[in-house]
Structures are given as structure tokens and as C-alpha cells.
């Protein structure tokens, strides 16, 4: 299996905490500081609560695949034919129901992906940055 190599938008402060977490080996999502409710993806303004303050919080590295798809032909601009195939996973952490984080399946060693399969977060380096990776648990 390959890995998609595309530039991430590290200059966007809205997602900086997510990428800082990847660098630290943590899976971080935003939560409402007052209510503790998860807000993923991080909105610029929380619906119905424009004064809400969001903070980044690490969530469990264990969870399951909500859904997946295997990419066999890249639609990214440029030459990416050496990076396919790869499997994109929507990961739901055990302690954050309803939060679904996009990443790639890694260390699959021939395992057939399936909805509900147990996974463990494992960030992977691609080029000069890290992306969210999830390996069979």
C-alpha cells in the first residue's frame, strides 16, 4: 500500500492544533471549553454559540473504522501513480463518539479493511509533514 503525498495547509490556524498533535504523537480534536462537547471539524463559530471558546484536547488512540474507501487511481494534481493504492479511513475514537477523523490505513499487512474494525492511531511521516494513520489494533 502507498501513502498519499500532498501539501497540507499548515498556515491555517483553524487546524494548527491538529497538526501540532500529530507532531506530538497525539490525536487532538476541538471541544467546547464550557460544555465539553466535541466540535469536529473545528468551526470558525460554534453554531448557536458564537461566544463559545474551543480548545484542543487529545482523544483516545483506540477506536474503530466508521467507513473506508480504497483509492486505486489518484485524483490529486501532478504525478501520484506511485502512491496508490491506499485506503482512506474515517476513524471514530472510543472516547469521542460521533467524531470521525480522516486518515489512512497503515501497517495493514494484507488485512482487509472493514467497517467497525478496531484501529489504533499511528501518525506517519509523508514528505515534510505528518498525516493521521490508523493501524489494525
Protein Blocks (a to p, Z undefined) as FASTA:
>chain_A
ZZddddddfklmklmmmmmmmmnopacddddfklopacddddfbdghilmbccddddddf
bdcdfbdcddfbdcbecjfklmpccdddddddfklghiacddddehklopacdehiacdd
ddddehjbccdddddZZ
